[in-house]
């Protein structure tokens, strides 16, 4: 254990945290802390779990009309 923190101190700290946050909230806090640490590590290392989704051939994209229409006319 690092420095002055031993098993009795960790046990006292765990009891205090359990009394403050309660047994139902403690697992949620652990999950959110782990998720946050994982996201931070992934952002620092540049790791991206999700591949970039490219549009499929069936999806249509918006095209710019070569001639101005009434809706998108601009004053020249």
PyMOL Python script that loads the backbone (N, CA, C, O; Angstrom):
from pymol import cmd

cmd.read_pdbstr("""\
ATOM      1  N   UNK A   1       0.840  -1.186   0.000  1.00  0.00           N
ATOM      2  CA  UNK A   1       0.000   0.000   0.000  1.00  0.00           C
ATOM      3  C   UNK A   1       0.887   1.252   0.000  1.00  0.00           C
ATOM      4  O   UNK A   1       1.961   1.253   0.602  1.00  0.00           O
ATOM      5  N   UNK A   2       0.440   2.305  -0.670  1.00  0.00           N
ATOM      6  CA  UNK A   2       1.247   3.515  -0.741  1.00  0.00           C
ATOM      7  C   UNK A   2       1.238   4.294   0.569  1.00  0.00           C
ATOM      8  O   UNK A   2       0.180   4.604   1.117  1.00  0.00           O
ATOM      9  N   UNK A   3       2.422   4.600   1.055  1.00  0.00           N
ATOM     10  CA  UNK A   3       2.579   5.488   2.204  1.00  0.00           C
ATOM     11  C   UNK A   3       1.848   5.053   3.459  1.00  0.00           C
ATOM     12  O   UNK A   3       2.023   3.929   3.929  1.00  0.00           O
ATOM     13  N   UNK A   4       1.042   5.925   3.993  1.00  0.00           N
ATOM     14  CA  UNK A   4       0.372   5.705   5.266  1.00  0.00           C
ATOM     15  C   UNK A   4      -0.986   5.050   5.125  1.00  0.00           C
ATOM     16  O   UNK A   4      -1.610   4.746   6.141  1.00  0.00           O
ATOM     17  N   UNK A   5      -1.470   4.820   3.928  1.00  0.00           N
ATOM     18  CA  UNK A   5      -2.786   4.214   3.742  1.00  0.00           C
ATOM     19  C   UNK A   5      -2.661   2.699   3.826  1.00  0.00           C
ATOM     20  O   UNK A   5      -2.053   2.068   2.962  1.00  0.00           O
ATOM     21  N   UNK A   6      -3.230   2.133   4.852  1.00  0.00           N
ATOM     22  CA  UNK A   6      -3.206   0.691   5.038  1.00  0.00           C
ATOM     23  C   UNK A   6      -4.606   0.112   4.958  1.00  0.00           C
ATOM     24  O   UNK A   6      -5.556   0.811   4.604  1.00  0.00           O
ATOM     25  N   UNK A   7      -4.732  -1.162   5.287  1.00  0.00           N
ATOM     26  CA  UNK A   7      -6.024  -1.835   5.238  1.00  0.00           C
ATOM     27  C   UNK A   7      -7.048  -1.230   6.195  1.00  0.00           C
ATOM     28  O   UNK A   7      -8.198  -1.040   5.800  1.00  0.00           O
ATOM     29  N   UNK A   8      -6.673  -0.919   7.448  1.00  0.00           N
ATOM     30  CA  UNK A   8      -7.675  -0.321   8.355  1.00  0.00           C
ATOM     31  C   UNK A   8      -8.202   1.031   7.851  1.00  0.00           C
ATOM     32  O   UNK A   8      -9.391   1.323   7.978  1.00  0.00           O
ATOM     33  N   UNK A   9      -7.322   1.840   7.286  1.00  0.00           N
ATOM     34  CA  UNK A   9      -7.758   3.135   6.770  1.00  0.00           C
ATOM     35  C   UNK A   9      -8.702   2.974   5.582  1.00  0.00           C
ATOM     36  O   UNK A   9      -9.704   3.681   5.477  1.00  0.00           O
ATOM     37  N   UNK A  10      -8.376   2.033   4.682  1.00  0.00           N
ATOM     38  CA  UNK A  10      -9.249   1.779   3.541  1.00  0.00           C
ATOM     39  C   UNK A  10     -10.618   1.261   3.992  1.00  0.00           C
ATOM     40  O   UNK A  10     -11.643   1.623   3.415  1.00  0.00           O
ATOM     41  N   UNK A  11     -10.628   0.422   5.013  1.00  0.00           N
ATOM     42  CA  UNK A  11     -11.878  -0.105   5.539  1.00  0.00           C
ATOM     43  C   UNK A  11     -12.734   1.008   6.146  1.00  0.00           C
ATOM     44  O   UNK A  11     -13.946   1.042   5.936  1.00  0.00           O
ATOM     45  N   UNK A  12     -12.112   1.913   6.892  1.00  0.00           N
ATOM     46  CA  UNK A  12     -12.834   3.046   7.474  1.00  0.00           C
ATOM     47  C   UNK A  12     -13.372   3.952   6.365  1.00  0.00           C
ATOM     48  O   UNK A  12     -14.505   4.426   6.444  1.00  0.00           O
ATOM     49  N   UNK A  13     -12.567   4.189   5.345  1.00  0.00           N
ATOM     50  CA  UNK A  13     -13.000   5.018   4.224  1.00  0.00           C
ATOM     51  C   UNK A  13     -14.188   4.388   3.498  1.00  0.00           C
ATOM     52  O   UNK A  13     -15.130   5.091   3.132  1.00  0.00           O
ATOM     53  N   UNK A  14     -14.152   3.090   3.291  1.00  0.00           N
ATOM     54  CA  UNK A  14     -15.255   2.388   2.647  1.00  0.00           C
ATOM     55  C   UNK A  14     -16.538   2.478   3.467  1.00  0.00           C
ATOM     56  O   UNK A  14     -17.617   2.661   2.905  1.00  0.00           O
ATOM     57  N   UNK A  15     -16.433   2.353   4.774  1.00  0.00           N
ATOM     58  CA  UNK A  15     -17.609   2.459   5.650  1.00  0.00           C
ATOM     59  C   UNK A  15     -18.187   3.870   5.589  1.00  0.00           C
ATOM     60  O   UNK A  15     -19.407   4.029   5.531  1.00  0.00           O
ATOM     61  N   UNK A  16     -17.341   4.889   5.599  1.00  0.00           N
ATOM     62  CA  UNK A  16     -17.822   6.273   5.541  1.00  0.00           C
ATOM     63  C   UNK A  16     -18.517   6.545   4.198  1.00  0.00           C
ATOM     64  O   UNK A  16     -19.581   7.163   4.162  1.00  0.00           O
ATOM     65  N   UNK A  17     -17.918   6.084   3.106  1.00  0.00           N
ATOM     66  CA  UNK A  17     -18.518   6.280   1.785  1.00  0.00           C
ATOM     67  C   UNK A  17     -19.844   5.538   1.699  1.00  0.00           C
ATOM     68  O   UNK A  17     -20.804   6.055   1.127  1.00  0.00           O
ATOM     69  N   UNK A  18     -19.913   4.354   2.249  1.00  0.00           N
ATOM     70  CA  UNK A  18     -21.150   3.573   2.253  1.00  0.00           C
ATOM     71  C   UNK A  18     -22.238   4.277   3.056  1.00  0.00           C
ATOM     72  O   UNK A  18     -23.401   4.267   2.653  1.00  0.00           O
ATOM     73  N   UNK A  19     -21.882   4.887   4.183  1.00  0.00           N
ATOM     74  CA  UNK A  19     -22.861   5.610   4.989  1.00  0.00           C
ATOM     75  C   UNK A  19     -23.330   6.885   4.303  1.00  0.00           C
ATOM     76  O   UNK A  19     -24.501   7.247   4.408  1.00  0.00           O
ATOM     77  N   UNK A  20     -22.430   7.570   3.601  1.00  0.00           N
ATOM     78  CA  UNK A  20     -22.791   8.830   2.960  1.00  0.00           C
ATOM     79  C   UNK A  20     -23.665   8.597   1.731  1.00  0.00           C
ATOM     80  O   UNK A  20     -24.687   9.265   1.571  1.00  0.00           O
ATOM     81  N   UNK A  21     -23.280   7.661   0.857  1.00  0.00           N
ATOM     82  CA  UNK A  21     -23.979   7.482  -0.405  1.00  0.00           C
ATOM     83  C   UNK A  21     -25.004   6.358  -0.390  1.00  0.00           C
ATOM     84  O   UNK A  21     -25.917   6.367  -1.216  1.00  0.00           O
ATOM     85  N   UNK A  22     -24.895   5.420   0.490  1.00  0.00           N
ATOM     86  CA  UNK A  22     -25.857   4.335   0.564  1.00  0.00           C
ATOM     87  C   UNK A  22     -25.510   3.174  -0.338  1.00  0.00           C
ATOM     88  O   UNK A  22     -24.760   3.337  -1.300  1.00  0.00           O
ATOM     89  N   UNK A  23     -26.054   1.984  -0.035  1.00  0.00           N
ATOM     90  CA  UNK A  23     -25.700   0.786  -0.792  1.00  0.00           C
ATOM     91  C   UNK A  23     -26.263   0.756  -2.210  1.00  0.00           C
ATOM     92  O   UNK A  23     -25.726   0.050  -3.063  1.00  0.00           O
ATOM     93  N   UNK A  24     -27.330   1.504  -2.483  1.00  0.00           N
ATOM     94  CA  UNK A  24     -27.902   1.491  -3.835  1.00  0.00           C
ATOM     95  C   UNK A  24     -27.136   2.412  -4.777  1.00  0.00           C
ATOM     96  O   UNK A  24     -27.010   2.117  -5.965  1.00  0.00           O
ATOM     97  N   UNK A  25     -26.634   3.499  -4.269  1.00  0.00           N
ATOM     98  CA  UNK A  25     -25.960   4.503  -5.104  1.00  0.00           C
ATOM     99  C   UNK A  25     -24.494   4.140  -5.361  1.00  0.00           C
ATOM    100  O   UNK A  25     -23.927   4.588  -6.358  1.00  0.00           O
ATOM    101  N   UNK A  26     -23.878   3.360  -4.510  1.00  0.00           N
ATOM    102  CA  UNK A  26     -22.448   3.047  -4.624  1.00  0.00           C
ATOM    103  C   UNK A  26     -22.097   2.288  -5.902  1.00  0.00           C
ATOM    104  O   UNK A  26     -21.110   2.657  -6.539  1.00  0.00           O
ATOM    105  N   UNK A  27     -22.832   1.252  -6.327  1.00  0.00           N
ATOM    106  CA  UNK A  27     -22.495   0.585  -7.586  1.00  0.00           C
ATOM    107  C   UNK A  27     -22.659   1.487  -8.813  1.00  0.00           C
ATOM    108  O   UNK A  27     -21.883   1.386  -9.763  1.00  0.00           O
ATOM    109  N   UNK A  28     -23.667   2.369  -8.794  1.00  0.00           N
ATOM    110  CA  UNK A  28     -23.854   3.313  -9.888  1.00  0.00           C
ATOM    111  C   UNK A  28     -22.670   4.263  -9.996  1.00  0.00           C
ATOM    112  O   UNK A  28     -22.211   4.570 -11.097  1.00  0.00           O
ATOM    113  N   UNK A  29     -22.181   4.723  -8.863  1.00  0.00           N
ATOM    114  CA  UNK A  29     -21.033   5.627  -8.861  1.00  0.00           C
ATOM    115  C   UNK A  29     -19.786   4.919  -9.369  1.00  0.00           C
ATOM    116  O   UNK A  29     -18.991   5.512 -10.098  1.00  0.00           O
ATOM    117  N   UNK A  30     -19.611   3.670  -8.996  1.00  0.00           N
ATOM    118  CA  UNK A  30     -18.465   2.907  -9.473  1.00  0.00           C
ATOM    119  C   UNK A  30     -18.503   2.694 -10.975  1.00  0.00           C
ATOM    120  O   UNK A  30     -17.484   2.808 -11.655  1.00  0.00           O
ATOM    121  N   UNK A  31     -19.703   2.380 -11.494  1.00  0.00           N
ATOM    122  CA  UNK A  31     -19.860   2.205 -12.939  1.00  0.00           C
ATOM    123  C   UNK A  31     -19.568   3.490 -13.691  1.00  0.00           C
ATOM    124  O   UNK A  31     -18.857   3.475 -14.695  1.00  0.00           O
ATOM    125  N   UNK A  32     -20.111   4.602 -13.212  1.00  0.00           N
ATOM    126  CA  UNK A  32     -19.903   5.872 -13.905  1.00  0.00           C
ATOM    127  C   UNK A  32     -18.444   6.318 -13.816  1.00  0.00           C
ATOM    128  O   UNK A  32     -17.916   6.901 -14.762  1.00  0.00           O
ATOM    129  N   UNK A  33     -17.797   6.049 -12.694  1.00  0.00           N
ATOM    130  CA  UNK A  33     -16.376   6.384 -12.556  1.00  0.00           C
ATOM    131  C   UNK A  33     -15.531   5.548 -13.506  1.00  0.00           C
ATOM    132  O   UNK A  33     -14.621   6.070 -14.150  1.00  0.00           O
ATOM    133  N   UNK A  34     -15.825   4.260 -13.598  1.00  0.00           N
ATOM    134  CA  UNK A  34     -15.098   3.389 -14.520  1.00  0.00           C
ATOM    135  C   UNK A  34     -15.308   3.778 -15.970  1.00  0.00           C
ATOM    136  O   UNK A  34     -14.369   3.758 -16.765  1.00  0.00           O
ATOM    137  N   UNK A  35     -16.541   4.134 -16.317  1.00  0.00           N
ATOM    138  CA  UNK A  35     -16.838   4.558 -17.690  1.00  0.00           C
ATOM    139  C   UNK A  35     -16.099   5.848 -18.020  1.00  0.00           C
ATOM    140  O   UNK A  35     -15.543   5.988 -19.109  1.00  0.00           O
ATOM    141  N   UNK A  36     -16.092   6.775 -17.097  1.00  0.00           N
ATOM    142  CA  UNK A  36     -15.384   8.039 -17.318  1.00  0.00           C
ATOM    143  C   UNK A  36     -13.887   7.840 -17.476  1.00  0.00           C
ATOM    144  O   UNK A  36     -13.263   8.461 -18.337  1.00  0.00           O
ATOM    145  N   UNK A  37     -13.307   6.977 -16.647  1.00  0.00           N
ATOM    146  CA  UNK A  37     -11.874   6.693 -16.757  1.00  0.00           C
ATOM    147  C   UNK A  37     -11.555   6.007 -18.074  1.00  0.00           C
ATOM    148  O   UNK A  37     -10.535   6.306 -18.695  1.00  0.00           O
ATOM    149  N   UNK A  38     -12.419   5.087 -18.512  1.00  0.00           N
ATOM    150  CA  UNK A  38     -12.210   4.386 -19.782  1.00  0.00           C
ATOM    151  C   UNK A  38     -12.282   5.355 -20.958  1.00  0.00           C
ATOM    152  O   UNK A  38     -11.457   5.288 -21.870  1.00  0.00           O
ATOM    153  N   UNK A  39     -13.280   6.269 -20.940  1.00  0.00           N
ATOM    154  CA  UNK A  39     -13.406   7.247 -22.009  1.00  0.00           C
ATOM    155  C   UNK A  39     -12.207   8.191 -22.035  1.00  0.00           C
ATOM    156  O   UNK A  39     -11.726   8.554 -23.109  1.00  0.00           O
ATOM    157  N   UNK A  40     -11.724   8.587 -20.864  1.00  0.00           N
ATOM    158  CA  UNK A  40     -10.560   9.463 -20.799  1.00  0.00           C
ATOM    159  C   UNK A  40      -9.328   8.761 -21.356  1.00  0.00           C
ATOM    160  O   UNK A  40      -8.566   9.351 -22.121  1.00  0.00           O
ATOM    161  N   UNK A  41      -9.133   7.505 -20.975  1.00  0.00           N
ATOM    162  CA  UNK A  41      -7.981   6.746 -21.477  1.00  0.00           C
ATOM    163  C   UNK A  41      -8.054   6.574 -22.986  1.00  0.00           C
ATOM    164  O   UNK A  41      -7.044   6.712 -23.677  1.00  0.00           O
ATOM    165  N   UNK A  42      -9.246   6.273 -23.506  1.00  0.00           N
ATOM    166  CA  UNK A  42      -9.410   6.112 -24.948  1.00  0.00           C
ATOM    167  C   UNK A  42      -9.160   7.424 -25.688  1.00  0.00           C
ATOM    168  O   UNK A  42      -8.598   7.417 -26.783  1.00  0.00           O
ATOM    169  N   UNK A  43      -9.572   8.547 -25.102  1.00  0.00           N
ATOM    170  CA  UNK A  43      -9.350   9.823 -25.773  1.00  0.00           C
ATOM    171  C   UNK A  43      -7.879  10.215 -25.746  1.00  0.00           C
ATOM    172  O   UNK A  43      -7.390  10.835 -26.690  1.00  0.00           O
ATOM    173  N   UNK A  44      -7.169   9.866 -24.686  1.00  0.00           N
ATOM    174  CA  UNK A  44      -5.749  10.195 -24.598  1.00  0.00           C
ATOM    175  C   UNK A  44      -4.935   9.339 -25.556  1.00  0.00           C
ATOM    176  O   UNK A  44      -4.014   9.838 -26.203  1.00  0.00           O
ATOM    177  N   UNK A  45      -5.266   8.055 -25.652  1.00  0.00           N
ATOM    178  CA  UNK A  45      -4.500   7.164 -26.524  1.00  0.00           C
ATOM    179  C   UNK A  45      -4.939   7.253 -27.971  1.00  0.00           C
ATOM    180  O   UNK A  45      -4.254   6.732 -28.851  1.00  0.00           O
ATOM    181  N   UNK A  46      -6.065   7.900 -28.242  1.00  0.00           N
ATOM    182  CA  UNK A  46      -6.557   8.041 -29.603  1.00  0.00           C
ATOM    183  C   UNK A  46      -7.300   6.817 -30.087  1.00  0.00           C
ATOM    184  O   UNK A  46      -7.562   6.687 -31.283  1.00  0.00           O
ATOM    185  N   UNK A  47      -7.638   5.931 -29.197  1.00  0.00           N
ATOM    186  CA  UNK A  47      -8.369   4.721 -29.556  1.00  0.00           C
ATOM    187  C   UNK A  47      -9.835   5.068 -29.763  1.00  0.00           C
ATOM    188  O   UNK A  47     -10.436   5.768 -28.948  1.00  0.00           O
ATOM    189  N   UNK A  48     -10.411   4.573 -30.865  1.00  0.00           N
ATOM    190  CA  UNK A  48     -11.820   4.810 -31.158  1.00  0.00           C
ATOM    191  C   UNK A  48     -12.475   3.460 -31.409  1.00  0.00           C
ATOM    192  O   UNK A  48     -12.175   2.794 -32.401  1.00  0.00           O
ATOM    193  N   UNK A  49     -13.370   3.054 -30.511  1.00  0.00           N
ATOM    194  CA  UNK A  49     -14.001   1.739 -30.615  1.00  0.00           C
ATOM    195  C   UNK A  49     -15.011   1.659 -31.747  1.00  0.00           C
ATOM    196  O   UNK A  49     -15.187   0.600 -32.351  1.00  0.00           O
ATOM    197  N   UNK A  50     -15.671   2.762 -32.037  1.00  0.00           N
ATOM    198  CA  UNK A  50     -16.732   2.732 -33.036  1.00  0.00           C
ATOM    199  C   UNK A  50     -16.171   3.163 -34.388  1.00  0.00           C
ATOM    200  O   UNK A  50     -15.596   4.245 -34.502  1.00  0.00           O
ATOM    201  N   UNK A  51     -16.332   2.332 -35.404  1.00  0.00           N
ATOM    202  CA  UNK A  51     -15.875   2.739 -36.733  1.00  0.00           C
ATOM    203  C   UNK A  51     -16.765   3.848 -37.284  1.00  0.00           C
ATOM    204  O   UNK A  51     -17.936   3.959 -36.924  1.00  0.00           O
ATOM    205  N   UNK A  52     -16.200   4.650 -38.149  1.00  0.00           N
ATOM    206  CA  UNK A  52     -16.954   5.746 -38.735  1.00  0.00           C
ATOM    207  C   UNK A  52     -17.965   5.170 -39.712  1.00  0.00           C
ATOM    208  O   UNK A  52     -17.608   4.407 -40.610  1.00  0.00           O
ATOM    209  N   UNK A  53     -19.225   5.537 -39.535  1.00  0.00           N
ATOM    210  CA  UNK A  53     -20.287   5.032 -40.397  1.00  0.00           C
ATOM    211  C   UNK A  53     -20.328   5.866 -41.675  1.00  0.00           C
ATOM    212  O   UNK A  53     -20.584   7.069 -41.629  1.00  0.00           O
ATOM    213  N   UNK A  54     -20.080   5.234 -42.793  1.00  0.00           N
ATOM    214  CA  UNK A  54     -20.151   5.910 -44.072  1.00  0.00           C
ATOM    215  C   UNK A  54     -21.557   5.763 -44.630  1.00  0.00           C
ATOM    216  O   UNK A  54     -22.193   4.729 -44.426  1.00  0.00           O
ATOM    217  N   UNK A  55     -22.061   6.783 -45.334  1.00  0.00           N
ATOM    218  CA  UNK A  55     -23.410   6.665 -45.892  1.00  0.00           C
ATOM    219  C   UNK A  55     -23.452   5.564 -46.946  1.00  0.00           C
ATOM    220  O   UNK A  55     -22.518   5.396 -47.730  1.00  0.00           O
ATOM    221  N   UNK A  56     -24.541   4.829 -46.948  1.00  0.00           N
ATOM    222  CA  UNK A  56     -24.669   3.745 -47.914  1.00  0.00           C
ATOM    223  C   UNK A  56     -25.091   4.303 -49.269  1.00  0.00           C
ATOM    224  O   UNK A  56     -25.462   5.473 -49.368  1.00  0.00           O
ATOM    225  N   UNK A  57     -25.038   3.485 -50.303  1.00  0.00           N
ATOM    226  CA  UNK A  57     -25.378   3.919 -51.653  1.00  0.00           C
ATOM    227  C   UNK A  57     -26.859   4.242 -51.779  1.00  0.00           C
ATOM    228  O   UNK A  57     -27.244   4.992 -52.676  1.00  0.00           O
ATOM    229  N   UNK A  58     -27.698   3.699 -50.908  1.00  0.00           N
ATOM    230  CA  UNK A  58     -29.133   3.954 -51.004  1.00  0.00           C
ATOM    231  C   UNK A  58     -29.520   5.284 -50.386  1.00  0.00           C
ATOM    232  O   UNK A  58     -30.582   5.823 -50.698  1.00  0.00           O
ATOM    233  N   UNK A  59     -28.669   5.828 -49.507  1.00  0.00           N
ATOM    234  CA  UNK A  59     -28.971   7.111 -48.895  1.00  0.00           C
ATOM    235  C   UNK A  59     -28.722   8.222 -49.899  1.00  0.00           C
ATOM    236  O   UNK A  59     -27.751   8.184 -50.654  1.00  0.00           O
ATOM    237  N   UNK A  60     -29.602   9.206 -49.903  1.00  0.00           N
ATOM    238  CA  UNK A  60     -29.439  10.334 -50.810  1.00  0.00           C
ATOM    239  C   UNK A  60     -28.837  11.502 -50.059  1.00  0.00           C
ATOM    240  O   UNK A  60     -29.066  11.671 -48.861  1.00  0.00           O
ATOM    241  N   UNK A  61     -28.078  12.294 -50.758  1.00  0.00           N
ATOM    242  CA  UNK A  61     -27.499  13.488 -50.155  1.00  0.00           C
ATOM    243  C   UNK A  61     -28.140  14.707 -50.781  1.00  0.00           C
ATOM    244  O   UNK A  61     -28.661  14.648 -51.895  1.00  0.00           O
ATOM    245  N   UNK A  62     -28.098  15.794 -50.069  1.00  0.00           N
ATOM    246  CA  UNK A  62     -28.668  17.034 -50.572  1.00  0.00           C
ATOM    247  C   UNK A  62     -27.718  17.625 -51.604  1.00  0.00           C
ATOM    248  O   UNK A  62     -26.520  17.753 -51.351  1.00  0.00           O
ATOM    249  N   UNK A  63     -28.241  17.978 -52.745  1.00  0.00           N
ATOM    250  CA  UNK A  63     -27.421  18.584 -53.781  1.00  0.00           C
ATOM    251  C   UNK A  63     -27.805  20.044 -53.926  1.00  0.00           C
ATOM    252  O   UNK A  63     -28.937  20.430 -53.637  1.00  0.00           O
ATOM    253  N   UNK A  64     -26.867  20.842 -54.370  1.00  0.00           N
ATOM    254  CA  UNK A  64     -27.106  22.262 -54.577  1.00  0.00           C
ATOM    255  C   UNK A  64     -27.625  22.455 -55.991  1.00  0.00           C
ATOM    256  O   UNK A  64     -27.057  21.950 -56.959  1.00  0.00           O
ATOM    257  N   UNK A  65     -28.695  23.183 -56.080  1.00  0.00           N
ATOM    258  CA  UNK A  65     -29.294  23.445 -57.381  1.00  0.00           C
ATOM    259  C   UNK A  65     -28.429  24.445 -58.143  1.00  0.00           C
ATOM    260  O   UNK A  65     -27.999  25.438 -57.555  1.00  0.00           O
ATOM    261  N   UNK A  66     -28.156  24.218 -59.445  1.00  0.00           N
ATOM    262  CA  UNK A  66     -27.306  25.141 -60.186  1.00  0.00           C
ATOM    263  C   UNK A  66     -27.981  26.492 -60.432  1.00  0.00           C
ATOM    264  O   UNK A  66     -27.292  27.502 -60.576  1.00  0.00           O
ATOM    265  N   UNK A  67     -29.295  26.529 -60.483  1.00  0.00           N
ATOM    266  CA  UNK A  67     -29.996  27.796 -60.675  1.00  0.00           C
ATOM    267  C   UNK A  67     -30.746  28.141 -59.407  1.00  0.00           C
ATOM    268  O   UNK A  67     -31.333  27.263 -58.775  1.00  0.00           O
ATOM    269  N   UNK A  68     -30.735  29.407 -59.028  1.00  0.00           N
ATOM    270  CA  UNK A  68     -31.437  29.792 -57.801  1.00  0.00           C
ATOM    271  C   UNK A  68     -32.944  29.631 -57.965  1.00  0.00           C
ATOM    272  O   UNK A  68     -33.509  29.925 -59.019  1.00  0.00           O
ATOM    273  N   UNK A  69     -33.569  29.165 -56.913  1.00  0.00           N
ATOM    274  CA  UNK A  69     -35.023  29.066 -56.881  1.00  0.00           C
ATOM    275  C   UNK A  69     -35.562  30.149 -55.992  1.00  0.00           C
ATOM    276  O   UNK A  69     -34.803  30.891 -55.367  1.00  0.00           O
ATOM    277  N   UNK A  70     -36.866  30.242 -55.933  1.00  0.00           N
ATOM    278  CA  UNK A  70     -37.499  31.292 -55.143  1.00  0.00           C
ATOM    279  C   UNK A  70     -37.106  31.187 -53.662  1.00  0.00           C
ATOM    280  O   UNK A  70     -36.950  32.213 -53.000  1.00  0.00           O
ATOM    281  N   UNK A  71     -36.943  29.963 -53.129  1.00  0.00           N
ATOM    282  CA  UNK A  71     -36.628  29.772 -51.713  1.00  0.00           C
ATOM    283  C   UNK A  71     -35.197  30.171 -51.375  1.00  0.00           C
ATOM    284  O   UNK A  71     -34.943  30.688 -50.287  1.00  0.00           O
ATOM    285  N   UNK A  72     -34.258  29.938 -52.293  1.00  0.00           N
ATOM    286  CA  UNK A  72     -32.869  30.197 -51.928  1.00  0.00           C
ATOM    287  C   UNK A  72     -32.226  31.295 -52.771  1.00  0.00           C
ATOM    288  O   UNK A  72     -31.005  31.309 -52.933  1.00  0.00           O
ATOM    289  N   UNK A  73     -33.034  32.222 -53.314  1.00  0.00           N
ATOM    290  CA  UNK A  73     -32.464  33.359 -54.056  1.00  0.00           C
ATOM    291  C   UNK A  73     -31.746  34.260 -53.097  1.00  0.00           C
ATOM    292  O   UNK A  73     -32.166  34.444 -51.954  1.00  0.00           O
ATOM    293  N   UNK A  74     -30.666  34.817 -53.565  1.00  0.00           N
ATOM    294  CA  UNK A  74     -29.942  35.770 -52.742  1.00  0.00           C
ATOM    295  C   UNK A  74     -29.832  37.073 -53.494  1.00  0.00           C
ATOM    296  O   UNK A  74     -29.771  37.094 -54.723  1.00  0.00           O
ATOM    297  N   UNK A  75     -29.808  38.147 -52.756  1.00  0.00           N
ATOM    298  CA  UNK A  75     -29.697  39.469 -53.387  1.00  0.00           C
ATOM    299  C   UNK A  75     -28.273  39.658 -53.856  1.00  0.00           C
ATOM    300  O   UNK A  75     -27.323  39.447 -53.102  1.00  0.00           O
ATOM    301  N   UNK A  76     -28.133  40.052 -55.094  1.00  0.00           N
ATOM    302  CA  UNK A  76     -26.794  40.218 -55.667  1.00  0.00           C
ATOM    303  C   UNK A  76     -26.468  41.668 -55.754  1.00  0.00           C
ATOM    304  O   UNK A  76     -25.383  42.031 -56.209  1.00  0.00           O
TER     305      UNK A  76
END
""", "prot")
cmd.dss("prot")
cmd.show_as("cartoon", "prot")
cmd.util.cbc("prot")
cmd.orient("prot")
